Amino acid sequence: MIDFARKIALELSLDENLTANVIKLLAEGATIPFIARYRKEMTGSMDEVAIMSIRDRLHQLEELEKRRETVLNSITEQGKLTGELQRQIEEAPTMAVLEDLYLPFRPKRRTRATIAREKGLEPLARQLMSQHQGVDPELVSQKYISEEKGVACVEDALAGARDIMAEWISEHAYARQRLRSLFQRSGIIRSKVAKGKETEGEKYRIYFDSEEKATRAPSHRLLAMFRGEDEGFLKVVIEPPAIDAVELLEQIFVRNDTLSANQVRSAAFDSYKRLMQPSLETEIRQMLKEKADTEAIRVFAENLRQLLMAAPLRGRNVLALDPGFRTGCKLVCLDCNGKLLHNETIYPHPPENKVKESIHKIRSLVNAYKISAIAVGNGTAGRETEAFIRHIPFDGDMLAVMVNEAGASVYSASSVAREEFPDYDVTVRGAVSIGRRLIDPLAELVKIDPKSIGVGQYQHDVDQNALQKSLEDVVVNCVNQVGVDLNTASKELLSYVSGIGPSLARNIVEYRSQKGSFRSRSELLKVPRLGEKAFEQAAGFLRIPSAANPLDASAVHPESYAVVDAMAGKMNTTVIELMNSETLREQLNLADFVTDRTGLPTLKDIMSELSKPGRDPRSKFEVFEFDRNVHTIGDLVVGMELPGIITNITNFGAFVDIGVHQDGLVHVSQLADRYVSNPNEVVTLNQKVVVRVLEVDVARKRINLSMKKSG
């Protein structure tokens, strides 16, 4: 296997030896969370982002090597591989350069040049391409006239020769590289409305006649133009000034002012217009699309990370409501772990208007199930239901929270929900999902396809495989960063734990249901098909709060238990006392415990974990309330200042829920009193903000907001 460590290290500005260690660990089956958390000595404490970058670049280089081998084999089989060509192929730094070198040898469909060769015109093309003084193209082409071969006249012969030369020019690796650079440097993207689509394509009006430098076009504009083109509303072209491209080819191929050179000049023009421009435009489109996809996926991934890491509401029994008017509000009662205790439907809104009956029912359920928090879905009738709840006179303090229910309907109809609640319909499952999102957003949202949660930007337009991979990385990172309770986690949550996966997660849950709660981490090794390797990768991220060994409730890996025992022994105390006493821990000299395997980074992590075992890295839950006088878009008035919550972040701004069933947009230019290039610099998902209403378009359901403090 080729050693890619040096190349990757240089490209990513990383230490070569540390990069090699990461590659080795990945090859051995170690997961990114495990490497980042428990192999810091080998990686120099690289974070997940750096390790993922190494993994992704390694995959690209491996794919390049596979293609390189295929190209060499193909040209060798054709008997056309020279020493110089082999050197060029072996040194090709990118896939594009490699494909340029392979282009003349790639099997082709029947082209105009192929037909000209069949007519015996290749010698004429070679003679003209040499551009010798004294060669008269019309004179030398006369001997190629042949009715039998379909060359009726001099012009037929010259046209065929130009077709061959045009193909040679289009397949010239150096010329393609120069033109590719021109496309990247000077390419202009132009979009125009498709004929007759002015009315139907109204939503793309800003692209009906737009033009900008392709490499400067933001990802959201590129994706919007490409979507408009796919839907038939726009015509999009990407190319540099044609005169610059043709002049570049003439500089490479036209050597003098002979009559033969004029034929080459004509061939170069034809080669660009007919062969190279379409080919390179396709290539630059793909490059721009990949770049736009990467940025859109990055935005989606960051939004998802913030959503998954939202603060949980721990230790409370919850009553959850999936609001509705005609069909009523589906109500469920859940214990503090999200277990369904009760369900029914109430009808506090028109047309039923059973307000008193609904109030009585909720009050009795609150008392019966010791409810201390109420979750209300933010969909249809959400604000009305929230207002109804807030007017109920409860006996004690009651926390009422609006919960974003995006994707709840997807979960309620999924196989996961059917398996969990086979005896309940989708309305009950949806209400359960709303309640559980309040109790533990991460544990509930992992059951839903991230693309259905609604925090993306053009998620349906980007490369779906790349999107899925990136979002899965985010979910895995979040789950392992928080840690998982081994005795309460669903198999969906367990499946994202380092080293586990769906199959082992199912086995863990089945073992748990048959044998009862796990009493120690080591008991994991009794789970069918969970071997030493999976245990090594997973154990540190699984928690057992009630375990006899207190370290089983922490992020200290079992491989380091002996180190903690040695620390306790050094202080003549127990592990529990060491965990409970900051004074004892401060007396330890970590250097005393350094070994070949355990260095200071791991020892510092251990000390941090002993001080707050199993701590949740998520922020503390904060109560949020919308303006109680604003319920619909019709209630909005320009100039109003309202509380809101960030629901989605894109490159062009942030969307804010202000409680009117239609998110408003804070354009990037309105996010702060200073210039903002990246909205993530100033806002985060689920952030509580105060916005000012700038514009309201009721008919189009559009709300423009501002977060600027100055008018």
C-alpha positions in Angstrom: 0.0 0.0 0.0 1.3 3.5 -0.9 2.2 5.7 2.0 0.1 8.8 1.7 1.0 10.2 5.1 3.6 12.8 3.8 1.3 14.1 1.0 -1.7 14.5 3.3 0.4 16.0 6.1 1.8 18.6 3.7 -1.6 19.4 2.2 -3.3 19.8 5.6 -0.3 21.3 7.4 -0.1 18.4 9.9 2.8 16.5 11.4 3.7 13.6 9.1 4.2 11.0 11.9 1.0 11.9 13.6 -0.8 11.7 10.3 0.7 8.3 9.7 -0.6 7.2 13.2 -4.1 8.3 12.3 -4.0 6.4 9.0 -2.8 3.3 10.9 -5.5 3.6 13.5 -8.2 4.0 10.8 -6.8 1.0 8.9 -7.1 -1.0 12.2 -10.8 -0.2 12.4 -10.7 2.5 15.0 -13.5 5.1 14.9 -13.0 8.8 14.7 -14.6 9.5 18.2 -12.4 6.8 19.7 -9.2 8.1 18.1 -10.0 11.7 19.1 -10.8 10.9 22.7 -8.6 7.9 23.7 -5.6 8.0 21.4 -4.4 11.6 21.9 -0.8 10.5 22.5 -0.7 9.0 19.0 -2.5 12.0 17.3 -1.1 15.0 19.1 -4.6 15.6 20.5 -6.1 16.1 17.0 -9.8 16.8 17.1 -12.5 15.0 15.1 -12.4 17.6 12.3 -8.7 17.1 11.6 -9.1 13.3 11.7 -12.1 13.4 9.4 -10.0 15.5 7.0 -7.3 12.9 6.9 -9.8 10.1 6.4 -11.5 11.9 3.5 -8.3 12.9 1.8 -7.0 9.4 2.2 -10.1 8.1 0.4 -9.6 10.6 -2.5 -6.0 9.5 -2.9 -6.9 5.9 -2.8 -9.5 6.5 -5.5 -6.9 8.3 -7.6 -4.5 5.4 -7.3 -7.1 2.9 -8.4 -7.9 5.1 -11.5 -4.2 5.5 -12.2 -3.8 1.7 -12.3 -6.8 1.3 -14.6 -5.4 4.0 -17.0 -2.0 2.4 -17.1 -3.4 -1.1 -17.8 -5.7 0.2 -20.5 -2.9 2.0 -22.4 -0.5 -0.9 -21.9 -3.1 -3.3 -23.5 -3.3 -0.9 -26.4 0.5 -1.2 -26.8 0.9 2.6 -26.7 2.5 3.1 -23.3 5.8 4.9 -23.6 8.3 5.6 -20.8 7.5 9.3 -20.8 3.8 8.8 -20.8 4.1 6.4 -17.9 6.1 8.9 -15.9 3.5 11.6 -16.6 0.6 9.3 -15.5 2.4 8.2 -12.4 3.1 11.8 -11.4 -0.4 13.1 -12.3 -1.4 15.0 -9.1 -5.2 15.1 -9.7 -7.9 13.2 -11.4 -8.4 15.9 -14.0 -4.7 15.8 -15.1 -4.9 12.0 -15.2 -8.0 12.0 -17.3 -6.4 14.6 -19.7 -3.5 12.2 -20.2 -5.8 9.3 -20.8 -8.2 11.2 -23.2 -6.3 10.3 -26.5 -6.4 6.6 -25.5 -9.9 6.4 -24.2 -12.3 4.2 -26.3 -14.4 6.6 -28.3 -17.7 6.6 -30.1 -17.6 7.2 -33.9 -16.6 10.9 -34.3 -16.1 13.2 -37.2 -12.4 12.7 -36.8 -12.9 8.9 -36.9 -14.8 9.2 -40.2 -12.0 11.4 -41.6 -9.4 8.8 -40.7 -11.5 6.2 -42.4 -11.3 8.3 -45.5 -7.5 8.2 -45.3 -7.1 11.9 -44.3 -4.8 11.6 -41.3 -1.5 12.0 -43.3 -3.0 15.2 -44.7 -3.8 16.4 -41.2 -0.3 15.7 -40.0 1.2 17.6 -42.9 -1.0 20.6 -42.3 -0.4 20.5 -38.5 3.4 20.7 -39.1 2.8 24.1 -40.8 5.8 23.9 -43.1 6.7 26.9 -45.3 5.8 26.4 -49.0 3.0 23.9 -48.3 -0.2 24.8 -50.2 -3.1 23.0 -48.5 -5.3 23.0 -51.5 -2.5 21.6 -53.7 -1.4 18.8 -51.3 -5.0 17.9 -50.5 -5.8 17.1 -54.2 -4.2 13.7 -54.0 -6.7 12.7 -51.2 -9.7 13.2 -53.4 -11.5 9.8 -53.9 -15.1 9.2 -54.8 -14.6 5.6 -53.5 -13.7 7.0 -50.0 -16.3 9.8 -50.1 -13.8 12.7 -50.6 -15.4 14.5 -53.5 -13.3 17.7 -53.6 -10.5 19.7 -52.0 -12.7 21.2 -49.4 -13.9 17.8 -48.3 -10.3 16.7 -47.8 -9.4 19.9 -45.9 -12.6 19.7 -43.8 -11.8 16.2 -42.8 -8.2 17.1 -42.0 -9.4 20.0 -39.8 -11.7 17.5 -38.0 -8.8 15.3 -37.1 -6.7 18.3 -36.0 -9.6 19.6 -33.9 -9.7 16.3 -32.1 -5.9 16.3 -31.6 -6.1 19.8 -30.1 -9.0 18.9 -27.8 -7.1 15.9 -26.5 -3.8 17.8 -25.9 -3.2 17.5 -22.2 -1.3 20.8 -21.8 -3.9 22.8 -23.8 -6.7 21.4 -21.7 -4.8 22.3 -18.5 -4.3 25.9 -19.8 -7.9 26.2 -20.8 -9.1 24.7 -17.6 -7.2 27.3 -15.7 -8.8 30.0 -17.9 -12.2 28.7 -17.1 -11.5 28.7 -13.4 -9.8 32.1 -13.5 -12.1 34.0 -15.9 -15.2 31.8 -16.3 -18.5 33.8 -16.2 -21.8 32.2 -15.2 -24.8 33.6 -17.0 -28.4 32.7 -16.5 -31.4 33.7 -18.5 -35.0 32.8 -18.3 -36.1 30.0 -20.6 -38.4 31.1 -23.5 -42.0 31.3 -22.4 -41.2 30.5 -18.7 -41.3 34.1 -17.4 -44.6 33.6 -15.4 -44.2 30.0 -14.4 -40.6 30.6 -13.2 -41.4 33.7 -11.2 -39.5 32.4 -8.1 -36.3 32.5 -10.1 -36.8 36.1 -11.3 -33.5 37.4 -9.9 -31.8 34.9 -12.2 -33.7 35.8 -15.4 -30.8 37.9 -16.6 -27.8 37.5 -14.2 -24.1 37.4 -14.8 -21.2 37.1 -12.4 -17.7 35.5 -12.0 -18.3 31.8 -11.5 -15.8 31.3 -8.8 -17.2 34.2 -6.8 -20.9 33.1 -6.9 -22.0 32.0 -3.4 -23.1 28.4 -3.0 -26.8 29.2 -2.5 -26.9 31.2 -5.8 -25.2 28.4 -7.7 -27.5 25.8 -6.4 -30.5 28.0 -7.1 -29.5 28.5 -10.7 -28.8 24.9 -11.3 -32.1 23.9 -9.7 -33.9 26.5 -12.0 -32.2 25.0 -15.0 -33.1 21.4 -13.9 -36.7 22.5 -13.6 -36.7 24.1 -17.1 -37.0 27.7 -16.1 -33.5 28.9 -16.7 -30.7 28.6 -19.2 -27.3 28.6 -17.6 -23.9 28.9 -19.4 -20.4 29.0 -17.9 -17.4 30.0 -20.0 -14.6 32.6 -20.2 -14.6 35.2 -23.0 -14.4 33.1 -26.2 -11.8 35.3 -27.7 -9.4 34.6 -24.8 -9.9 30.9 -25.1 -9.3 30.8 -28.9 -6.2 33.1 -28.6 -4.8 30.7 -26.0 -5.2 27.8 -28.3 -3.6 29.7 -31.2 -0.6 30.6 -29.0 -0.1 26.9 -28.4 -0.8 25.4 -31.8 -0.3 28.1 -34.5 3.4 28.6 -35.2 3.5 31.0 -38.2 1.5 32.8 -40.8 1.6 30.0 -43.5 -1.4 28.8 -45.4 -1.2 25.6 -43.3 -1.3 27.7 -40.2 -4.6 29.2 -41.3 -6.0 25.6 -41.4 -4.7 24.9 -37.9 -6.2 28.2 -36.8 -9.6 27.2 -38.1 -9.2 23.8 -36.5 -8.4 25.4 -33.2 -11.5 27.6 -33.3 -13.7 24.6 -34.2 -12.0 22.5 -31.5 -12.8 25.0 -28.8 -16.4 25.7 -29.9 -17.4 22.1 -30.7 -15.3 20.0 -28.4 -13.4 21.8 -25.6 -15.9 24.4 -24.5 -18.7 21.9 -23.9 -16.4 19.5 -22.2 -14.7 22.0 -20.0 -18.0 23.7 -19.2 -19.3 20.4 -17.9 -16.1 20.0 -15.9 -16.3 23.5 -14.4 -20.0 23.0 -13.6 -19.1 19.8 -11.8 -16.3 21.6 -9.9 -18.6 24.5 -8.9 -21.4 22.1 -8.0 -19.1 20.1 -5.8 -17.9 23.3 -4.1 -21.4 24.5 -3.6 -22.5 21.1 -2.3 -19.6 21.1 0.1 -20.6 24.5 1.5 -24.3 23.6 1.7 -23.5 20.4 3.4 -21.2 22.2 5.8 -24.1 24.6 6.7 -26.5 21.7 7.1 -24.0 19.7 9.3 -23.3 22.7 11.6 -27.1 23.3 12.0 -27.7 19.7 12.8 -24.8 19.6 15.3 -26.3 22.6 17.1 -29.8 21.1 17.0 -28.6 17.7 18.4 -26.6 19.4 21.1 -29.6 21.4 22.3 -30.1 21.4 26.1 -32.1 18.5 27.5 -34.7 18.9 30.2 -33.6 16.3 32.7 -35.5 14.7 35.6 -39.1 15.8 34.8 -42.2 14.0 33.8 -43.7 15.6 30.7 -47.1 16.1 29.3 -46.8 16.6 25.5 -49.4 18.0 23.1 -49.5 17.6 19.4 -51.9 20.5 18.6 -54.8 20.6 16.2 -58.2 22.3 15.7 -60.8 20.0 14.1 -59.0 16.8 15.1 -58.2 18.0 18.6 -54.9 18.0 20.5 -53.3 14.6 21.0 -52.0 14.4 24.5 -49.5 12.0 26.1 -47.9 11.7 29.5 -44.3 10.5 29.7 -42.0 9.8 32.6 -38.6 11.4 32.9 -37.0 8.8 30.6 -39.7 9.3 27.9 -41.7 6.2 28.7 -45.3 6.5 27.6 -47.7 6.4 30.6 -51.0 7.7 29.2 -52.6 9.1 26.0 -55.9 10.6 24.9 -57.3 13.5 22.9 -58.7 16.9 24.1 -60.7 19.5 22.1 -60.0 23.0 23.6 -60.3 24.8 20.2 -63.0 25.4 17.6 -65.2 23.8 16.4 -65.5 21.7 19.6 -64.5 24.4 22.1 -64.5 22.0 25.1 -62.3 24.3 27.1 -63.5 23.5 30.7 -63.4 19.8 30.0 -59.9 20.1 28.6 -58.6 22.1 31.5 -60.1 19.6 34.0 -58.5 16.7 32.1 -55.0 18.3 32.0 -55.1 19.3 35.7 -56.1 15.8 36.7 -53.3 14.2 34.5 -50.7 16.6 35.8 -51.5 15.6 39.4 -51.9 11.9 38.6 -48.6 11.6 36.7 -46.6 14.2 38.7 -46.1 16.3 35.6 -43.8 19.3 35.9 -43.3 20.3 32.3 -45.6 20.6 29.3 -44.3 20.4 25.7 -46.4 21.9 22.9 -45.7 21.2 19.2 -45.2 24.4 17.2 -47.3 23.3 14.2 -50.9 24.1 13.4 -52.8 25.4 16.5 -49.5 25.5 18.4 -49.6 29.1 19.6 -53.3 28.7 20.5 -52.6 25.6 22.5 -49.7 27.3 24.2 -51.9 30.2 25.2 -54.6 27.7 26.4 -52.0 25.9 28.6 -50.7 29.2 30.1 -54.2 30.1 31.3 -54.6 26.9 33.3 -54.3 27.5 37.1 -52.0 24.7 38.1 -51.4 23.9 41.8 -47.6 24.4 41.5 -45.0 25.8 39.1 -45.4 24.5 35.6 -42.9 24.8 32.8 -44.6 25.2 29.3 -42.3 25.0 26.3 -43.0 25.3 22.5 -41.1 22.4 20.8 -40.0 22.4 17.2 -41.9 19.4 15.7 -40.1 19.3 12.3 -39.8 15.7 11.3 -42.1 14.3 14.0 -44.6 13.2 11.4 -41.7 11.4 9.6 -40.8 9.6 12.8 -44.4 8.7 13.6 -44.9 6.9 10.3 -41.5 5.2 10.4 -40.7 1.5 11.0 -38.8 2.6 14.2 -42.0 4.2 15.6 -44.1 1.2 14.5 -41.8 -1.2 16.2 -41.7 0.9 19.4 -45.4 1.6 19.5 -47.2 -1.1 17.5 -50.5 -0.6 19.3 -50.7 3.2 18.8 -51.5 5.3 15.7 -49.3 8.0 14.2 -50.9 10.8 16.3 -49.8 9.2 19.5 -46.3 8.5 18.2 -46.0 12.1 17.0 -47.0 13.5 20.4 -44.5 11.1 22.1 -41.8 12.4 19.8 -42.6 16.0 20.7 -42.4 15.3 24.4 -39.1 13.3 24.1 -37.5 16.1 22.2 -38.0 18.3 25.3 -36.6 15.6 27.6 -33.6 14.7 25.4 -33.4 16.1 21.9 -30.3 14.0 20.9 -31.8 10.7 22.0 -35.0 11.4 20.0 -33.7 13.1 16.9 -31.3 10.2 16.1 -34.4 8.2 15.2 -35.2 10.6 12.3 -33.4 11.0 9.0 -31.5 14.2 9.5 -32.7 15.5 6.0 -36.2 15.5 7.4 -35.5 17.8 10.4 -35.5 20.9 8.3 -32.3 22.7 9.1 -30.6 22.4 5.7 -29.9 24.6 2.7 -30.8 23.1 -0.7 -30.5 19.6 0.9 -32.3 18.0 -2.0 -30.0 19.5 -4.6 -26.7 18.4 -3.2 -24.8 15.1 -3.6 -27.0 12.8 -1.4 -24.2 10.4 -0.6 -21.9 13.1 0.5 -24.7 14.7 2.5 -25.6 11.4 4.2 -22.0 10.7 5.1 -21.5 14.2 6.5 -24.7 14.2 8.6 -23.9 10.7 9.9 -20.4 12.0 11.0 -22.2 14.8 12.9 -24.6 12.4 14.6 -21.8 10.0 15.6 -19.7 12.9 16.9 -22.6 14.3 19.0 -23.7 11.0 20.4 -20.2 10.0 21.5 -19.5 13.5 22.8 -22.5 13.3 25.1 -22.2 9.6 26.0 -25.0 7.1 26.2 -26.7 5.5 29.2 -26.3 1.8 28.5 -29.4 0.8 30.4 -31.9 3.2 28.9 -30.7 4.0 25.4 -32.7 2.9 22.4 -31.1 0.7 19.8 -31.2 3.7 17.4 -29.1 5.8 19.8 -26.8 2.9 20.6 -26.2 2.2 16.9 -24.3 5.6 16.7 -21.9 4.7 19.6 -18.3 4.1 18.5 -17.8 0.5 17.4 -21.4 -0.6 17.8 -23.6 -0.2 14.7 -27.2 -1.4 14.1 -26.5 -5.1 14.5 -24.7 -4.9 17.9 -27.1 -2.3 19.1 -30.0 -4.7 18.5 -28.0 -7.4 20.4 -27.4 -5.1 23.3 -31.1 -4.2 23.6 -32.1 -7.9 23.4 -29.5 -8.9 26.0 -30.8 -6.1 28.2 -34.4 -7.2 27.9 -33.5 -10.8 28.7 -30.9 -10.4 31.4 -31.9 -7.1 32.9 -29.8 -3.9 33.3 -26.1 -4.0 32.8 -24.3 -3.9 36.1 -20.8 -3.2 34.7 -19.2 -2.2 31.4 -17.3 -5.6 31.3 -20.7 -7.3 31.1 -20.9 -5.9 27.5 -18.5 -8.7 26.5 -21.3 -11.2 27.2 -23.4 -9.6 24.4 -23.5 -12.0 21.4 -21.0 -11.0 18.7 -19.6 -8.1 20.7 -15.9 -8.8 20.9 -12.8 -7.2 22.3 -12.4 -4.8 19.4 -16.0 -3.5 19.6 -15.6 -3.3 23.4 -12.4 -1.2 23.1 -14.1 1.2 20.7 -17.4 1.6 22.6 -16.9 1.2 26.3 -15.7 4.7 27.1 -18.8 6.2 25.5 -21.3 4.0 27.4 -22.4 5.0 30.9 -23.8 2.9 33.8 -24.9 5.4 36.4 -25.7 2.8 39.1 -22.7 0.6 38.5 -20.6 -0.7 41.5 -17.5 0.7 39.9 -18.0 4.5 39.8 -15.8 4.8 36.7 -18.4 2.9 34.7 -20.5 6.0 34.9 -17.7 8.2 33.6 -15.9 8.8 30.3 -12.7 7.1 31.7 -12.0 4.2 29.5 -11.7 0.8 31.1 -8.2 0.5 29.8 -7.3 3.4 32.2 -9.0 2.0 35.3 -5.7 0.7 36.5 -4.2 4.2 36.3 -7.1 5.6 38.5 -6.5 2.8 40.9 -2.9 3.7 41.1 -3.8 7.4 41.7 -6.1 6.3 44.6 -3.4 4.0 45.9 -0.9 6.8 45.8 -3.2 8.9 48.1 -4.1 5.9 50.3 -7.8 6.4 49.4 -10.6 4.9 47.4 -11.5 5.8 43.8 -14.9 7.2 45.1 -13.1 9.4 47.6 -10.7 10.6 45.0 -13.6 11.5 42.7 -15.3 13.4 45.6 -12.2 15.3 46.8 -10.7 18.1 44.8 -8.1 18.5 47.5 -6.9 14.9 47.0 -6.8 15.3 43.3 -4.8 18.5 43.5 -2.1 16.7 45.4 -1.4 14.3 42.6 1.6 14.8 40.3 0.4 13.5 36.9 4.0 13.0 35.8 4.2 10.1 38.3 1.7 8.1 36.2 3.1 8.6 32.7 3.8 5.4 30.9 4.7 4.3 27.3 0.9 4.0 26.7 -0.5 6.7 28.9 0.7 10.3 28.4 -0.2 13.6 29.9 -3.1 14.3 27.5 -4.9 11.2 28.7 -4.0 11.8 32.3 -5.4 15.3 32.1 -8.6 14.0 30.6 -8.9 11.4 33.4 -8.5 14.2 36.0 -11.1 16.3 34.3 -13.5 13.4 34.2 -12.9 12.4 37.9 -14.0 16.0 38.9 -17.3 15.8 36.9 -17.9 12.1 36.1 -20.2 11.5 33.1 -20.9 15.3 32.8 -23.1 16.3 30.0 -21.4 18.8 27.6 -24.7 20.3 26.5 -25.8 23.7 27.8 -28.3 24.2 30.6 -32.0 24.3 29.6 -33.4 27.8 29.3 -37.1 28.7 29.2 -38.3 30.7 26.2 -41.6 32.5 25.5 -43.0 34.1 22.4 -44.8 37.4 22.5 -48.3 36.5 23.9 -50.0 39.2 21.7 -48.7 37.8 18.4 -50.1 34.6 17.0 -50.4 34.9 13.2 -48.6 36.7 10.4 -51.5 39.1 10.3 -50.6 40.3 13.8 -47.2 41.6 12.7 -46.6 45.3 12.2 -43.5 46.9 10.7 -41.2 48.1 13.5 -42.4 45.6 16.1 -39.6 44.1 18.3 -40.3 40.4 19.1 -38.5 37.5 20.9 -37.6 34.7 18.5 -35.6 31.5 18.3 -33.1 30.7 15.5 -34.5 27.6 13.6 -32.2 27.5 10.5 -28.9 29.1 9.4 -27.9 29.5 5.8 -25.1 31.4 4.0 -27.5 34.2 3.2 -29.0 34.7 6.7 -30.9 33.1 9.5 -34.5 32.0 9.9 -36.3 32.9 13.1 -39.4 31.5 14.6 -41.4 34.4 16.1 -44.5 32.3 16.9 -46.7 32.9 13.8 -46.3 29.6 12.0 -44.0 31.1 9.4 -40.3 31.7 10.1 -38.9 35.1 9.2 -35.6 35.8 7.5 -32.9 37.9 9.0 -30.7 38.5 5.9 -27.0 38.4 6.5 -26.8 42.1 6.1 -29.3 42.5 9.0 -27.6 40.2 11.5 -25.4 42.8 13.2 -24.4 46.4 13.1 -21.1 45.3 11.4 -20.3 43.4 8.3 -21.0 39.7 8.6 -19.5 37.2 6.1 -20.6 34.0 7.8 -23.9 34.0 9.8 -22.5 31.3 12.1 -20.1 34.0 13.4 -23.0 35.7 15.2 -25.9 33.2 15.6 -26.4 29.6 16.6 -29.3 27.2 16.2 -31.9 27.4 19.0 -30.4 30.8 20.1 -32.9 33.1 21.7 -32.9 36.5 19.9 -34.8 39.8 19.7 -35.7 40.8 16.1 -37.4 43.8 14.6 -40.0 43.4 11.8 -38.8 45.1 8.6 -41.3 43.9 6.0 -44.4 41.6 5.9 -45.8 40.1 2.8 -48.9 38.2 3.9 -49.8 36.9 0.4 -46.4 35.4 -0.2 -46.0 34.4 3.5 -42.6 36.3 3.7 -41.3 38.1 6.8 -38.1 40.1 6.7 -36.5 40.8 10.1 -33.5 42.6 11.5 -31.2 42.0 14.5 -29.5 45.3 14.1 -29.5 47.5 17.2 -29.4 50.7 15.1 -32.4 51.6 13.0 
